[in-house]
Amino acid sequence: MDINGDKHTLTVDHRTTLLDALRERLDLTGTKKGCDQGQCGACTVLLDGRRAVACLQLAVAAEGRAVTTVEGLAEGGQLHPVQQAFLDLDGYQCGYCTPGQICSAVAVIEEHAAGWPSAVTDDVRPEAGPPPLTDDEIRERMSGNLCRCAAYVSIVQAVSRAAAVRAETTGHTVITGHTVTTEHTVTTERAATTPAKRAAA
């Protein structure tokens, strides 16, 4: 498997889930085991850039696919814009669901930019393009990830800010439900000691 850009070869029982392979065999404990039934989203990872709950994905089914966990999002010591937005806007409390929320949010922003509609999108015609990324759109798109601490307000704001940062860096326009700033720098020293980073452990 290609995990966070590195090749890994594992010999596993064919019933082993991707979640257990990541946590128990590769020590990538950022991916959390919550319900273990595909209902809470705590174990969300990216498979070829798309969201997947690792507790329902067999490890053998991920052979040859690109797996990205929360540990693989930061680059060169700089947090991914979604991670930075969660940090800046307190999009977490206990932090247990945060890695799954962040992985899901990364995919949500890309899905929205690609023009994918959601259940609350008014105009689903392809030619309509991406809908405004309102709070309702974000809530619907993130609804597969539960937060027992109920940090949902801050999570919505964090996704909105990260989407604005993505739009700024790619030159695309995104309409959100918030007036957001795109300040998203952090020192390596600070990043290493924040709750969001500790949640990955």
DRENPA-3360 file (N, C-alpha, C; in nm, 2 decimals, always signed):
BEGIN
1 = MDINGDKH = +0.08/-0.12/+0.00/+0.00/+0.00/+0.00/+0.09/+0.12/+0.00 ~ +0.03/+0.23/-0.06/+0.10/+0.36/-0.06/+0.03/+0.44/+0.05 ~ +0.10/+0.46/+0.16/+0.04/+0.53/+0.27/+0.12/+0.66/+0.30 ~ +0.05/+0.77/+0.29/+0.11/+0.90/+0.31/+0.24/+0.92/+0.22 ~ +0.24/+0.86/+0.10/+0.35/+0.88/+0.01/+0.46/+0.77/+0.02 ~ +0.44/+0.69/+0.12/+0.55/+0.58/+0.14/+0.49/+0.44/+0.11 ~ +0.57/+0.36/+0.05/+0.53/+0.22/+0.02/+0.54/+0.13/+0.14 ~ +0.44/+0.05/+0.17/+0.44/-0.04/+0.28/+0.39/-0.18/+0.23;
9 = TLTVDHRT = +0.46/-0.28/+0.27/+0.42/-0.42/+0.24/+0.38/-0.49/+0.37 ~ +0.26/-0.54/+0.38/+0.21/-0.61/+0.50/+0.16/-0.74/+0.46 ~ +0.17/-0.84/+0.55/+0.11/-0.96/+0.54/+0.00/-0.97/+0.65 ~ -0.13/-0.97/+0.61/-0.23/-0.96/+0.70/-0.34/-1.06/+0.68 ~ -0.42/-1.09/+0.78/-0.53/-1.18/+0.76/-0.63/-1.10/+0.67 ~ -0.70/-1.17/+0.58/-0.78/-1.11/+0.48/-0.90/-1.04/+0.55 ~ -0.93/-1.06/+0.68/-1.04/-1.00/+0.75/-0.99/-0.87/+0.82 ~ -0.86/-0.84/+0.81/-0.81/-0.72/+0.88/-0.86/-0.59/+0.82;
17 = TLLDALRE = -0.91/-0.50/+0.90/-0.96/-0.38/+0.84/-0.84/-0.28/+0.82 ~ -0.86/-0.19/+0.73/-0.76/-0.09/+0.71/-0.73/-0.01/+0.84 ~ -0.83/+0.01/+0.92/-0.81/+0.08/+1.05/-0.72/+0.01/+1.14 ~ -0.74/-0.12/+1.15/-0.65/-0.20/+1.24/-0.51/-0.21/+1.18 ~ -0.50/-0.22/+1.05/-0.37/-0.23/+0.99/-0.29/-0.10/+1.01 ~ -0.36/+0.01/+1.00/-0.29/+0.14/+1.02/-0.25/+0.16/+1.16 ~ -0.34/+0.13/+1.26/-0.31/+0.15/+1.40/-0.21/+0.05/+1.46 ~ -0.25/-0.08/+1.43/-0.17/-0.19/+1.50/-0.05/-0.23/+1.43;
25 = RLDLTGTK = -0.04/-0.22/+1.30/+0.07/-0.27/+1.22/+0.17/-0.16/+1.18 ~ +0.11/-0.04/+1.16/+0.20/+0.07/+1.11/+0.21/+0.19/+1.21 ~ +0.15/+0.17/+1.33/+0.16/+0.27/+1.44/+0.11/+0.41/+1.39 ~ +0.02/+0.42/+1.30/-0.04/+0.54/+1.25/-0.17/+0.56/+1.33 ~ -0.15/+0.61/+1.46/-0.26/+0.61/+1.55/-0.35/+0.74/+1.54 ~ -0.32/+0.82/+1.45/-0.40/+0.94/+1.43/-0.54/+0.90/+1.38 ~ -0.55/+0.79/+1.31/-0.68/+0.74/+1.27/-0.75/+0.67/+1.39 ~ -0.86/+0.72/+1.44/-0.91/+0.68/+1.56/-1.02/+0.57/+1.54;
33 = KGCDQGQC = -1.03/+0.48/+1.64/-1.13/+0.38/+1.64/-1.24/+0.43/+1.73 ~ -1.36/+0.46/+1.67/-1.47/+0.51/+1.75/-1.57/+0.40/+1.77 ~ -1.67/+0.40/+1.68/-1.78/+0.30/+1.69/-1.74/+0.17/+1.63 ~ -1.65/+0.17/+1.54/-1.60/+0.05/+1.47/-1.72/-0.01/+1.38 ~ -1.82/+0.07/+1.35/-1.93/+0.03/+1.27/-1.96/+0.12/+1.15 ~ -1.87/+0.21/+1.13/-1.89/+0.31/+1.01/-1.99/+0.42/+1.04 ~ -2.02/+0.45/+1.16/-2.13/+0.54/+1.19/-2.07/+0.68/+1.24 ~ -1.95/+0.68/+1.30/-1.91/+0.81/+1.37/-1.81/+0.89/+1.29;
41 = GACTVLLD = -1.74/+0.83/+1.20/-1.64/+0.90/+1.11/-1.51/+0.92/+1.17 ~ -1.48/+0.88/+1.30/-1.36/+0.90/+1.36/-1.24/+0.84/+1.29 ~ -1.26/+0.74/+1.21/-1.16/+0.67/+1.14/-1.14/+0.71/+0.99 ~ -1.20/+0.82/+0.96/-1.20/+0.87/+0.82/-1.06/+0.89/+0.77 ~ -1.03/+0.83/+0.65/-0.90/+0.85/+0.58/-0.94/+0.89/+0.44 ~ -0.84/+0.92/+0.36/-0.86/+0.95/+0.22/-0.80/+0.83/+0.14 ~ -0.89/+0.77/+0.05/-0.85/+0.67/-0.04/-0.85/+0.72/-0.18 ~ -0.73/+0.74/-0.24/-0.72/+0.80/-0.37/-0.79/+0.94/-0.37;
49 = GRRAVACL = -0.78/+1.01/-0.26/-0.83/+1.14/-0.24/-0.98/+1.15/-0.20 ~ -1.04/+1.04/-0.19/-1.19/+1.04/-0.15/-1.20/+0.98/-0.01 ~ -1.31/+1.03/+0.06/-1.33/+0.98/+0.20/-1.37/+0.84/+0.21 ~ -1.31/+0.77/+0.31/-1.35/+0.64/+0.34/-1.34/+0.62/+0.49 ~ -1.43/+0.54/+0.55/-1.42/+0.50/+0.69/-1.34/+0.38/+0.69 ~ -1.22/+0.39/+0.76/-1.13/+0.28/+0.76/-1.17/+0.15/+0.83 ~ -1.27/+0.17/+0.92/-1.32/+0.05/+1.00/-1.40/-0.04/+0.91 ~ -1.45/+0.01/+0.80/-1.53/-0.08/+0.71/-1.46/-0.11/+0.58;
57 = QLAVAAEG = -1.33/-0.07/+0.57/-1.25/-0.09/+0.45/-1.15/-0.20/+0.49 ~ -1.15/-0.31/+0.41/-1.05/-0.41/+0.43/-0.92/-0.37/+0.39 ~ -0.81/-0.40/+0.46/-0.68/-0.37/+0.42/-0.64/-0.42/+0.29 ~ -0.68/-0.54/+0.26/-0.65/-0.60/+0.13/-0.71/-0.53/+0.01 ~ -0.83/-0.47/+0.04/-0.90/-0.39/-0.07/-0.83/-0.26/-0.10 ~ -0.74/-0.22/-0.01/-0.66/-0.09/-0.03/-0.53/-0.12/-0.10 ~ -0.50/-0.24/-0.14/-0.38/-0.27/-0.21/-0.37/-0.19/-0.34 ~ -0.26/-0.12/-0.36/-0.23/-0.04/-0.48/-0.30/+0.09/-0.48;
65 = RAVTTVEG = -0.37/+0.13/-0.37/-0.44/+0.26/-0.37/-0.36/+0.35/-0.28 ~ -0.38/+0.48/-0.30/-0.31/+0.58/-0.22/-0.39/+0.61/-0.09 ~ -0.34/+0.59/+0.02/-0.41/+0.61/+0.15/-0.34/+0.73/+0.22 ~ -0.42/+0.83/+0.26/-0.38/+0.94/+0.33/-0.44/+0.95/+0.46 ~ -0.36/+0.95/+0.57/-0.42/+0.97/+0.70/-0.38/+1.11/+0.75 ~ -0.43/+1.15/+0.87/-0.41/+1.28/+0.92/-0.26/+1.31/+0.93 ~ -0.18/+1.21/+0.95/-0.03/+1.23/+0.96/+0.03/+1.27/+0.83 ~ -0.04/+1.25/+0.72/+0.02/+1.27/+0.59/-0.03/+1.40/+0.53;
73 = LAEGGQLH = -0.10/+1.49/+0.60/-0.16/+1.61/+0.54/-0.06/+1.73/+0.55 ~ +0.02/+1.74/+0.65/+0.11/+1.85/+0.66/+0.23/+1.83/+0.57 ~ +0.28/+1.94/+0.52/+0.40/+1.93/+0.43/+0.51/+2.02/+0.47 ~ +0.63/+1.97/+0.48/+0.74/+2.05/+0.51/+0.73/+2.13/+0.64 ~ +0.67/+2.06/+0.74/+0.66/+2.13/+0.87/+0.55/+2.23/+0.88 ~ +0.47/+2.25/+0.77/+0.36/+2.34/+0.77/+0.23/+2.27/+0.77 ~ +0.14/+2.30/+0.86/+0.01/+2.23/+0.87/-0.07/+2.26/+0.74 ~ -0.15/+2.16/+0.70/-0.25/+2.17/+0.60/-0.34/+2.28/+0.63;
81 = PVQQAFLD = -0.39/+2.36/+0.54/-0.49/+2.47/+0.57/-0.61/+2.43/+0.66 ~ -0.66/+2.31/+0.64/-0.77/+2.26/+0.72/-0.72/+2.24/+0.86 ~ -0.60/+2.18/+0.88/-0.55/+2.16/+1.02/-0.53/+2.30/+1.08 ~ -0.48/+2.39/+1.01/-0.45/+2.53/+1.06/-0.58/+2.59/+1.10 ~ -0.69/+2.58/+1.02/-0.82/+2.64/+1.05/-0.88/+2.58/+1.17 ~ -0.87/+2.45/+1.19/-0.92/+2.38/+1.31/-0.84/+2.43/+1.43 ~ -0.72/+2.45/+1.42/-0.64/+2.50/+1.53/-0.67/+2.65/+1.56 ~ -0.68/+2.73/+1.46/-0.71/+2.87/+1.49/-0.85/+2.90/+1.54;
89 = LDGYQCGY = -0.95/+2.82/+1.50/-1.09/+2.84/+1.53/-1.14/+2.74/+1.64 ~ -1.05/+2.67/+1.70/-1.09/+2.57/+1.81/-1.20/+2.48/+1.76 ~ -1.17/+2.41/+1.65/-1.26/+2.32/+1.59/-1.25/+2.18/+1.66 ~ -1.22/+2.18/+1.78/-1.21/+2.05/+1.85/-1.22/+2.08/+2.00 ~ -1.25/+1.98/+2.08/-1.25/+1.99/+2.23/-1.16/+1.88/+2.28 ~ -1.22/+1.76/+2.29/-1.13/+1.65/+2.34/-1.03/+1.61/+2.24 ~ -1.06/+1.63/+2.11/-0.97/+1.60/+2.00/-0.98/+1.46/+1.94 ~ -1.06/+1.38/+2.00/-1.07/+1.24/+1.95/-1.12/+1.23/+1.81;
97 = CTPGQICS = -1.22/+1.30/+1.78/-1.28/+1.29/+1.64/-1.20/+1.38/+1.54 ~ -1.11/+1.47/+1.59/-1.05/+1.57/+1.51/-0.98/+1.51/+1.38 ~ -0.90/+1.41/+1.39/-0.83/+1.36/+1.27/-0.93/+1.32/+1.16 ~ -1.04/+1.25/+1.20/-1.14/+1.21/+1.10/-1.21/+1.33/+1.05 ~ -1.24/+1.43/+1.14/-1.31/+1.55/+1.09/-1.22/+1.62/+0.99 ~ -1.09/+1.63/+1.02/-1.00/+1.70/+0.93/-0.99/+1.63/+0.79 ~ -0.97/+1.50/+0.79/-0.96/+1.42/+0.67/-1.09/+1.44/+0.59 ~ -1.20/+1.44/+0.65/-1.33/+1.45/+0.59/-1.34/+1.59/+0.53;
105 = AVAVIEEH = -1.30/+1.69/+0.60/-1.31/+1.83/+0.56/-1.22/+1.86/+0.44 ~ -1.10/+1.79/+0.43/-1.02/+1.81/+0.31/-1.09/+1.76/+0.19 ~ -1.15/+1.64/+0.20/-1.23/+1.59/+0.09/-1.35/+1.67/+0.06 ~ -1.42/+1.72/+0.16/-1.54/+1.80/+0.14/-1.50/+1.92/+0.05 ~ -1.40/+1.99/+0.08/-1.36/+2.11/+0.01/-1.33/+2.08/-0.14 ~ -1.26/+1.96/-0.16/-1.23/+1.92/-0.30/-1.35/+1.88/-0.37 ~ -1.44/+1.81/-0.30/-1.57/+1.77/-0.37/-1.65/+1.89/-0.41 ~ -1.65/+1.99/-0.32/-1.73/+2.11/-0.35/-1.67/+2.19/-0.46;
113 = AAGWPSAV = -1.53/+2.20/-0.46/-1.47/+2.27/-0.57/-1.49/+2.20/-0.71 ~ -1.51/+2.07/-0.70/-1.53/+2.00/-0.83/-1.68/+2.01/-0.87 ~ -1.76/+2.07/-0.79/-1.90/+2.10/-0.83/-2.00/+1.99/-0.79 ~ -1.95/+1.90/-0.70/-2.04/+1.79/-0.65/-2.15/+1.85/-0.57 ~ -2.28/+1.82/-0.60/-2.39/+1.87/-0.52/-2.40/+1.79/-0.39 ~ -2.48/+1.84/-0.29/-2.51/+1.77/-0.17/-2.66/+1.76/-0.16 ~ -2.71/+1.70/-0.06/-2.86/+1.69/-0.04/-2.93/+1.82/-0.02 ~ -2.85/+1.93/+0.01/-2.92/+2.06/+0.03/-2.89/+2.16/-0.08;
121 = TDDVRPEA = -2.82/+2.11/-0.18/-2.78/+2.20/-0.30/-2.91/+2.23/-0.38 ~ -2.94/+2.36/-0.40/-3.06/+2.40/-0.47/-3.05/+2.36/-0.62 ~ -2.94/+2.40/-0.69/-2.93/+2.37/-0.83/-2.83/+2.27/-0.85 ~ -2.87/+2.15/-0.89/-2.78/+2.03/-0.90/-2.73/+2.01/-1.05 ~ -2.77/+2.10/-1.14/-2.72/+2.09/-1.28/-2.57/+2.11/-1.28 ~ -2.50/+2.02/-1.36/-2.36/+2.04/-1.37/-2.31/+2.17/-1.42 ~ -2.39/+2.24/-1.51/-2.35/+2.37/-1.56/-2.36/+2.48/-1.45 ~ -2.43/+2.45/-1.34/-2.45/+2.55/-1.24/-2.32/+2.57/-1.16;
129 = GPPPLTDD = -2.23/+2.47/-1.17/-2.10/+2.49/-1.10/-2.12/+2.47/-0.95 ~ -2.01/+2.49/-0.87/-2.01/+2.47/-0.73/-2.12/+2.56/-0.66 ~ -2.20/+2.51/-0.57/-2.30/+2.59/-0.51/-2.23/+2.68/-0.40 ~ -2.29/+2.78/-0.35/-2.23/+2.86/-0.24/-2.20/+2.76/-0.12 ~ -2.09/+2.77/-0.06/-2.05/+2.68/+0.05/-2.10/+2.75/+0.18 ~ -2.23/+2.74/+0.19/-2.30/+2.79/+0.31/-2.28/+2.70/+0.43 ~ -2.32/+2.75/+0.55/-2.32/+2.67/+0.67/-2.40/+2.54/+0.65 ~ -2.51/+2.55/+0.59/-2.60/+2.43/+0.56/-2.53/+2.33/+0.47;
137 = EIRERMSG = -2.46/+2.38/+0.37/-2.38/+2.29/+0.28/-2.27/+2.22/+0.36 ~ -2.20/+2.29/+0.44/-2.09/+2.23/+0.52/-2.15/+2.13/+0.61 ~ -2.25/+2.17/+0.68/-2.31/+2.07/+0.78/-2.36/+1.94/+0.71 ~ -2.42/+1.96/+0.60/-2.47/+1.84/+0.53/-2.35/+1.75/+0.48 ~ -2.25/+1.82/+0.43/-2.13/+1.74/+0.37/-2.05/+1.68/+0.48 ~ -2.05/+1.74/+0.60/-1.97/+1.69/+0.71/-2.06/+1.60/+0.81 ~ -2.18/+1.57/+0.77/-2.27/+1.50/+0.86/-2.23/+1.36/+0.90 ~ -2.14/+1.30/+0.82/-2.10/+1.17/+0.85/-1.99/+1.16/+0.96;
145 = NLCRCAAY = -1.95/+1.28/+1.01/-1.85/+1.28/+1.12/-1.92/+1.34/+1.24 ~ -1.92/+1.26/+1.35/-1.98/+1.30/+1.47/-1.88/+1.36/+1.57 ~ -1.92/+1.46/+1.65/-1.84/+1.52/+1.75/-1.91/+1.51/+1.88 ~ -1.87/+1.42/+1.97/-1.94/+1.40/+2.10/-1.93/+1.53/+2.19 ~ -1.83/+1.61/+2.16/-1.81/+1.73/+2.24/-1.90/+1.85/+2.18 ~ -1.96/+1.82/+2.06/-2.04/+1.92/+2.00/-1.97/+2.05/+1.96 ~ -1.85/+2.04/+1.90/-1.78/+2.15/+1.86/-1.82/+2.19/+1.71 ~ -1.94/+2.16/+1.68/-1.99/+2.18/+1.54/-1.98/+2.32/+1.49;
153 = VSIVQAVS = -2.01/+2.42/+1.57/-2.01/+2.56/+1.52/-1.86/+2.59/+1.48 ~ -1.77/+2.56/+1.55/-1.63/+2.59/+1.52/-1.58/+2.51/+1.40 ~ -1.63/+2.38/+1.39/-1.59/+2.30/+1.28/-1.64/+2.36/+1.15 ~ -1.77/+2.40/+1.15/-1.82/+2.47/+1.03/-1.74/+2.59/+0.99 ~ -1.70/+2.67/+1.09/-1.62/+2.79/+1.06/-1.48/+2.75/+1.01 ~ -1.43/+2.64/+1.06/-1.29/+2.60/+1.02/-1.30/+2.55/+0.87 ~ -1.40/+2.48/+0.84/-1.41/+2.43/+0.70/-1.43/+2.55/+0.60 ~ -1.51/+2.64/+0.65/-1.54/+2.76/+0.56/-1.41/+2.84/+0.54;
161 = RAAAVRAE = -1.33/+2.86/+0.65/-1.20/+2.93/+0.63/-1.10/+2.85/+0.54 ~ -1.09/+2.72/+0.56/-1.00/+2.64/+0.48/-1.04/+2.65/+0.33 ~ -1.17/+2.65/+0.31/-1.22/+2.65/+0.17/-1.18/+2.79/+0.11 ~ -1.19/+2.90/+0.19/-1.15/+3.03/+0.14/-1.00/+3.03/+0.11 ~ -0.92/+2.97/+0.19/-0.77/+2.96/+0.17/-0.74/+2.89/+0.04 ~ -0.81/+2.77/+0.02/-0.79/+2.70/-0.10/-0.83/+2.78/-0.22 ~ -0.94/+2.85/-0.21/-0.98/+2.93/-0.33/-0.88/+3.04/-0.35 ~ -0.82/+3.10/-0.25/-0.72/+3.21/-0.27/-0.60/+3.15/-0.33;
169 = TTGHTVIT = -0.55/+3.04/-0.29/-0.43/+2.98/-0.34/-0.44/+2.93/-0.48 ~ -0.56/+2.89/-0.52/-0.58/+2.83/-0.66/-0.64/+2.93/-0.75 ~ -0.68/+3.05/-0.70/-0.74/+3.15/-0.79/-0.89/+3.13/-0.82 ~ -0.95/+3.03/-0.75/-1.09/+3.01/-0.77/-1.17/+3.09/-0.67 ~ -1.30/+3.12/-0.70/-1.39/+3.19/-0.62/-1.48/+3.09/-0.54 ~ -1.49/+3.11/-0.41/-1.58/+3.03/-0.33/-1.66/+3.13/-0.25 ~ -1.79/+3.10/-0.25/-1.89/+3.18/-0.17/-1.92/+3.11/-0.04 ~ -1.88/+3.16/+0.07/-1.91/+3.09/+0.20/-2.01/+3.17/+0.28;
177 = GHTVTTEH = -2.05/+3.11/+0.39/-2.14/+3.18/+0.48/-2.08/+3.27/+0.58 ~ -1.94/+3.28/+0.58/-1.87/+3.36/+0.68/-1.77/+3.46/+0.61 ~ -1.75/+3.57/+0.68/-1.64/+3.65/+0.64/-1.52/+3.60/+0.72 ~ -1.42/+3.55/+0.64/-1.31/+3.48/+0.70/-1.18/+3.55/+0.66 ~ -1.08/+3.54/+0.75/-0.95/+3.58/+0.71/-0.87/+3.46/+0.67 ~ -0.76/+3.48/+0.60/-0.69/+3.36/+0.55/-0.55/+3.36/+0.61 ~ -0.54/+3.41/+0.73/-0.41/+3.40/+0.81/-0.40/+3.26/+0.85 ~ -0.30/+3.19/+0.80/-0.29/+3.05/+0.83/-0.14/+3.00/+0.84;
185 = TVTTERAA = -0.06/+3.08/+0.91/+0.08/+3.04/+0.93/+0.10/+3.00/+1.07 ~ +0.19/+2.91/+1.09/+0.22/+2.85/+1.23/+0.36/+2.81/+1.23 ~ +0.43/+2.83/+1.34/+0.56/+2.78/+1.35/+0.57/+2.63/+1.38 ~ +0.67/+2.57/+1.34/+0.69/+2.42/+1.36/+0.68/+2.39/+1.51 ~ +0.74/+2.48/+1.59/+0.74/+2.46/+1.74/+0.60/+2.46/+1.79 ~ +0.52/+2.56/+1.75/+0.39/+2.57/+1.80/+0.30/+2.46/+1.75 ~ +0.32/+2.42/+1.63/+0.24/+2.31/+1.57/+0.26/+2.18/+1.64 ~ +0.38/+2.16/+1.69/+0.41/+2.03/+1.76/+0.36/+2.02/+1.90;
193 = TTPAKRAA = +0.31/+2.13/+1.95/+0.26/+2.13/+2.09/+0.11/+2.16/+2.10 ~ +0.04/+2.17/+1.99/-0.10/+2.21/+2.00/-0.19/+2.09/+2.02 ~ -0.31/+2.10/+2.07/-0.40/+1.99/+2.09/-0.43/+1.92/+1.96 ~ -0.44/+2.00/+1.85/-0.47/+1.93/+1.72/-0.36/+1.84/+1.68 ~ -0.24/+1.87/+1.71/-0.13/+1.78/+1.67/-0.12/+1.66/+1.77 ~ -0.15/+1.69/+1.90/-0.14/+1.59/+2.00/-0.26/+1.49/+1.98 ~ -0.37/+1.53/+1.91/-0.48/+1.44/+1.89/-0.44/+1.33/+1.79 ~ -0.34/+1.36/+1.71/-0.29/+1.26/+1.61/-0.22/+1.14/+1.68;
201 = A = -0.19/+1.16/+1.81/-0.12/+1.05/+1.88/-0.21/+0.97/+1.96;
% end
